[in-house]
Protein backbone atom coordinates (compact mmCIF):
# COMPACT_ATOMS: atom_id res chain seq x y z
CA UNK A 1 0.00 0.00 0.00
CA UNK A 2 1.41 3.37 -1.00
CA UNK A 3 1.88 5.84 1.84
CA UNK A 4 -0.35 8.89 1.53
CA UNK A 5 1.52 12.12 0.86
CA UNK A 6 0.53 14.78 3.37
CA UNK A 7 0.59 18.37 2.22
CA UNK A 8 -0.73 20.80 4.80
CA UNK A 9 -1.48 24.40 3.99
CA UNK A 10 -2.01 25.38 7.61
CA UNK A 11 -0.77 24.08 10.97
CA UNK A 12 -1.11 25.40 14.50
CA UNK A 13 0.36 24.09 17.73
CA UNK A 14 -1.22 24.36 21.15
CA UNK A 15 -0.84 22.92 24.61
CA UNK A 16 -4.03 21.34 25.91
CA UNK A 17 -4.65 20.76 29.59
CA UNK A 18 -7.37 18.20 30.14
CA UNK A 19 -9.87 18.48 32.97
CA UNK A 20 -7.80 15.89 34.92
CA UNK A 21 -4.72 18.19 34.52
CA UNK A 22 -3.04 15.93 31.95
CA UNK A 23 -0.96 18.03 29.55
CA UNK A 24 -1.01 17.27 25.83
CA UNK A 25 0.79 19.04 22.98
CA UNK A 26 -1.47 19.09 19.93
CA UNK A 27 -0.95 20.13 16.35
CA UNK A 28 -3.89 21.00 14.11
CA UNK A 29 -3.23 20.41 10.41
CA UNK A 30 -5.40 21.38 7.47
CA UNK A 31 -4.54 19.87 4.12
CA UNK A 32 -4.48 21.32 0.65
CA UNK A 33 -7.84 20.89 -1.10
CA UNK A 34 -7.61 18.17 -3.73
CA UNK A 35 -9.94 16.51 -6.21
CA UNK A 36 -11.88 13.72 -4.50
CA UNK A 37 -10.77 10.46 -6.13
CA UNK A 38 -14.11 8.79 -5.39
CA UNK A 39 -15.99 11.39 -7.43
CA UNK A 40 -13.49 11.19 -10.29
CA UNK A 41 -12.46 14.79 -9.62
CA UNK A 42 -15.98 16.24 -9.79
CA UNK A 43 -15.83 17.23 -6.10
CA UNK A 44 -13.02 18.22 -3.73
CA UNK A 45 -11.85 17.11 -0.32
CA UNK A 46 -9.67 18.65 2.36
CA UNK A 47 -7.95 16.71 5.15
CA UNK A 48 -8.18 17.74 8.79
CA UNK A 49 -5.77 16.07 11.18
CA UNK A 50 -5.06 16.24 14.90
CA UNK A 51 -2.87 13.18 15.36
CA UNK A 52 -2.62 13.51 19.14
CA UNK A 53 -6.42 13.15 19.36
CA UNK A 54 -6.49 10.37 16.74
CA UNK A 55 -8.59 12.65 14.55
CA UNK A 56 -8.14 12.28 10.79
CA UNK A 57 -11.06 13.21 8.58
CA UNK A 58 -11.84 14.79 5.24
CA UNK A 59 -14.33 17.53 4.52
CA UNK A 60 -15.94 17.44 1.11
CA UNK A 61 -17.21 20.20 -1.12
CA UNK A 62 -18.27 20.95 -4.66
CA UNK A 63 -15.03 22.91 -5.16
CA UNK A 64 -11.71 23.56 -3.43
CA UNK A 65 -12.89 26.64 -1.54
CA UNK A 66 -15.97 24.93 -0.11
CA UNK A 67 -13.97 21.89 1.01
CA UNK A 68 -11.47 24.21 2.76
CA UNK A 69 -14.20 26.25 4.47
CA UNK A 70 -15.89 23.08 5.66
CA UNK A 71 -12.56 21.77 7.01
CA UNK A 72 -12.24 24.83 9.22
CA UNK A 73 -15.83 24.41 10.41
CA UNK A 74 -15.09 20.76 11.19
CA UNK A 75 -12.58 21.94 13.78
CA UNK A 76 -15.45 23.50 15.71
CA UNK A 77 -16.95 20.03 16.21
CA UNK A 78 -13.66 18.74 17.59
CA UNK A 79 -12.59 21.68 19.80
CA UNK A 80 -15.95 22.78 21.23
CA UNK A 81 -16.74 19.49 23.04
CA UNK A 82 -13.25 19.51 24.58
CA UNK A 83 -13.80 23.05 25.85
CA UNK A 84 -17.15 22.01 27.32
CA UNK A 85 -15.41 19.08 29.06
CA UNK A 86 -13.09 21.56 30.80
CA UNK A 87 -10.03 21.39 28.58
CA UNK A 88 -7.88 24.54 28.58
CA UNK A 89 -5.63 25.65 25.74
CA UNK A 90 -2.36 27.60 25.64
CA UNK A 91 0.26 28.66 23.14
CA UNK A 92 3.37 26.47 23.66
CA UNK A 93 5.51 29.52 24.43
CA UNK A 94 3.03 30.98 26.97
CA UNK A 95 1.62 28.55 29.51
CA UNK A 96 0.67 31.42 31.84
CA UNK A 97 -2.24 32.71 29.77
CA UNK A 98 -5.16 30.48 28.83
CA UNK A 99 -6.54 30.90 25.31
CA UNK A 100 -10.18 31.07 24.38
CA UNK A 101 -9.51 28.77 21.45
CA UNK A 102 -13.09 28.89 20.18
CA UNK A 103 -12.94 32.69 19.92
CA UNK A 104 -9.52 32.58 18.27
CA UNK A 105 -10.51 30.03 15.64
CA UNK A 106 -14.12 31.19 15.18
CA UNK A 107 -14.38 34.93 15.89
CA UNK A 108 -17.86 36.37 16.01
CA UNK A 109 -18.32 39.47 13.88
CA UNK A 110 -20.99 41.94 14.89
N, C-alpha and C positions, 0 to 999 in steps of 0.2 A: 504494500500500500504506500503510495507516494505521500510524503509529509506535506501538509498544507502550508503554503507560504503565507506568512502573516505580515501584512502591511498596515500599519496604523497611522492614521492622519492626526490623531489626538490622543494624548496620554496625560493623566494626572495622578500624582501620588499623594496619599493621605495616611495619617495614623488614625486607626479606629480603636476606641476603647469600649469594649463590650460592657453591658450592664454588670457583669460579674468581675469587672476590672481587668480582664484579659486584654492585652495590647496586641494589635494586629496591624502590620503595614500592608496597605492595599494599593493597587495600581489599577486605575480605570483606563481601559483602552477602547478606542473606537476605530474601526477599520475603514479603509477606503471603500466607498460604494463600488460595487461590481455587478456586471450582468448576472442574473440568477441562472445557474446552469439548468435547473429543473424546468424553467420556462423558456428555454432555448434563447435566452437573451432578451425576451420581451419585457421582463420586469427586472428590478434591481434588488440587491440585498446589501446589508451593511452589518458587519460583525461587531458585537459588543462583548467585551471580555473583562471579567474581574476574577483572575485565576485564584486568588486567595479565598474567594467565596465560592469557588467551583461554579462560577457563572460564565457560560459561553453560549450566546444566542445570536441569532440573526434577526434583524428587522427587515421587512420587505416593503417595497413601494413600486409604483408604476414607473418611476424614474429615479435617478441617482439622488436628487435633492430630497425627494420624499423619503427614500430609505434612510438617508442621513438624519433628517429631522425626527423620524420615528425611532431611530437608535438613541438619540438624546432623550426623547420622552420615555423610552424603555428604562433608562437609568432611574427615573422617578419611582418606578415600581420595584426597584431593587433597594434604593437608599431610603425611601420613606418608611417602609416597615421597620428597618433597622433603627431609625430615629425614634419611632414610636415604641420600640422595645428598650429604649434607654441608651443606645449606642451614642458615643460622642466622637466627634471628628476634629482633627488638628492637622495643620501643615507639618511635615516632618521636621522642619527647622524651627518650629515654634510650638512647643508642647504646653506652653503657659496659657494660650488663648484658644478656647474652644471655637470651632467654626459652626455657623449655621449652614451646613452643607446644602440643605434644600434651598435656602435663599441664594446661595452662591451659584448653584447650578440652574435654578429655575426662578430668576428674579421676577417679581410681580411689577408690571408697569401700570401706573395709574394715570 
